[in-house]
Amino acid sequence: MANLTTTYMGVKLKNPLILGACNLTSKTGIAEQLEEAGIGAIVYRSLFEEQVQLEDLQLTEELTEYENRNAEMESLFPNIEHAGPKEHLYQLEKLKKKLSIPVFASLNAIYEPTWIEYAKELESTGIDGIELNLYDVPGYFDLSGQSIEDKQLQIVEAIKQAVHIPVSVKISLFYTNPLNFIRRVDEAGADAYVLFNRFFQPDIDVEKQEFQFPWELSNPKDRMISLRFAGLLYGNLDGSICVSRGIYDANDVIRMILAGADTVQVVSTIYKNKIQVVPEILSGLNRWMDEKGYKTIDEFKGKLSRKNIKDPFVYQRAQYVELLMNSDEVFKKHPTI
Ligand SMILES: Cc1cc2nc3c(=O)[nH]c(=O)nc-3n(C[C@H](O)[C@H](O)[C@H](O)COP(=O)(O)O)c2cc1C
């Protein structure tokens, strides 16, 4: 049996598999079953300031607009009786006490003072770290990318000063240069980066001519963009790299570690394949490491990162170039074209 232990944002994990933020953690007994199944750590579902505001019925007209709705909120009008930060903090603290694996909180706030206040309150529950769920769905024409990044950076810096536990940053893909933004966040002292957020996009029901928000799980191919960035980032940051999006099985986990990830987060595969996928992934990882003669995760972490490969352009080659260079192969695969 290989040694699967790894360190993520300064916290020791028994293996690199983490449950990503989702509402599975609020369902009775699921987190405990995941712990029993062998998961390395858990990210509790996000505390959204916007959701809290909704529940307090202090909503401004602007926030009720659909396009400004937070991308990952669970419902537009949640149950008022059981909601609010107090209930969230209470449930989180209860879960942390029950589990022996590390538990991380996840936070998305709107205003800087609230980010800081909630981060401190989350810390007081005894959790092992906080994941800042950073995103800004474009809604204003006069806000430059630079000013959005500067504001986000300021929030990370302020939270790092306000709390004493590790802080990770879950970022969106929608930066002109995510590498530059992540490096700036790294310099600001963040402890880990989660690649990447996944937004629920609005769709339109043409029959009813209404908006709908379909609950879709990730496509397994979604992992490829995260793999690219793990490969580019490895060896360039002080913080840990955690890959999320489209990780379904042991091979996906192995791929991400080879590219440079310290850990991976899974959500969709648990919804689709149920809790049994956790021991399947862990035994697949163990088996592969035994076959390849690796005793520890560190022995193959980043082996195929940009830093450690001969062809440094693998991670920078754009799809069009690849297609042009291999167009014969593409036609062979699709003979009807
Ligand atoms: C039902 C559901 C609820 C989610 N809730 C949150 C959340 O509260 N906070 C958050 O940062 N991400 C949330 N996510 C996004 C996941 O944490 C994860 O980033 C995304 O699903 C990609 O990982 P996956 O491909 O393994 O599903 C949610 C995803 C799902 C499917």
The ligand as an SDF file (V2000), in Angstrom:
LIG
                    3D

 31 33  0  0  0  0  0  0  0  0999 V2000
  -25.2240   20.9240   -6.1100 C   0  0  0  0  0  0  0  0  0  0  0  0
  -23.9840   21.7420   -6.0910 C   0  0  0  0  0  0  0  0  0  0  0  0
  -23.8130   22.7340   -5.1190 C   0  0  0  0  0  0  0  0  0  0  0  0
  -22.6640   23.5110   -5.1060 C   0  0  0  0  0  0  0  0  0  0  0  0
  -22.4980   24.4500   -4.1370 N   0  0  0  0  0  0  0  0  0  0  0  0
  -21.3330   25.1720   -4.0920 C   0  0  0  0  0  0  0  0  0  0  0  0
  -21.0900   26.1000   -3.0540 C   0  0  0  0  0  0  0  0  0  0  0  0
  -21.8790   26.2890   -2.1340 O   0  0  0  0  0  0  0  0  0  0  0  0
  -19.9190   26.7960   -3.0980 N   0  0  0  0  0  0  0  0  0  0  0  0
  -18.9760   26.6220   -4.0710 C   0  0  0  0  0  0  0  0  0  0  0  0
  -17.9180   27.2620   -4.0430 O   0  0  0  0  0  0  0  0  0  0  0  0
  -19.1750   25.7150   -5.0500 N   0  0  0  0  0  0  0  0  0  0  0  0
  -20.3130   25.0100   -5.0810 C   0  0  0  0  0  0  0  0  0  0  0  0
  -20.5030   24.0880   -6.0740 N   0  0  0  0  0  0  0  0  0  0  0  0
  -19.4350   23.8970   -7.0750 C   0  0  0  0  0  0  0  0  0  0  0  0
  -18.5290   22.7330   -6.6490 C   0  0  0  0  0  0  0  0  0  0  0  0
  -17.8890   22.9790   -5.4180 O   0  0  0  0  0  0  0  0  0  0  0  0
  -17.4400   22.4590   -7.7030 C   0  0  0  0  0  0  0  0  0  0  0  0
  -16.5930   23.5820   -7.8160 O   0  0  0  0  0  0  0  0  0  0  0  0
  -18.0000   22.1760   -9.0670 C   0  0  0  0  0  0  0  0  0  0  0  0
  -19.1620   21.3590   -9.0070 O   0  0  0  0  0  0  0  0  0  0  0  0
  -16.9490   21.4970   -9.9360 C   0  0  0  0  0  0  0  0  0  0  0  0
  -16.5340   20.2770   -9.3850 O   0  0  0  0  0  0  0  0  0  0  0  0
  -17.1110   18.8780   -9.9400 P   0  0  0  0  0  0  0  0  0  0  0  0
  -16.7780   18.8370  -11.3720 O   0  0  0  0  0  0  0  0  0  0  0  0
  -16.4230   17.8110   -9.1410 O   0  0  0  0  0  0  0  0  0  0  0  0
  -18.5870   18.8990   -9.7230 O   0  0  0  0  0  0  0  0  0  0  0  0
  -21.6520   23.3020   -6.0930 C   0  0  0  0  0  0  0  0  0  0  0  0
  -21.8350   22.2990   -7.0550 C   0  0  0  0  0  0  0  0  0  0  0  0
  -22.9790   21.5300   -7.0700 C   0  0  0  0  0  0  0  0  0  0  0  0
  -23.1280   20.4590   -8.1280 C   0  0  0  0  0  0  0  0  0  0  0  0
  1  2  1  0
  2  3  1  0
  2 30  2  0
  3  4  2  0
  4  5  1  0
  4 28  1  0
  5  6  2  0
  6  7  1  0
  6 13  1  0
  7  8  2  0
  7  9  1  0
  9 10  1  0
 10 11  2  0
 10 12  1  0
 12 13  2  0
 13 14  1  0
 14 15  1  0
 14 28  1  0
 15 16  1  0
 16 17  1  0
 16 18  1  0
 18 19  1  0
 18 20  1  0
 20 21  1  0
 20 22  1  0
 22 23  1  0
 23 24  1  0
 24 25  2  0
 24 26  1  0
 24 27  1  0
 28 29  2  0
 29 30  1  0
 30 31  1  0
M  END
$$$$
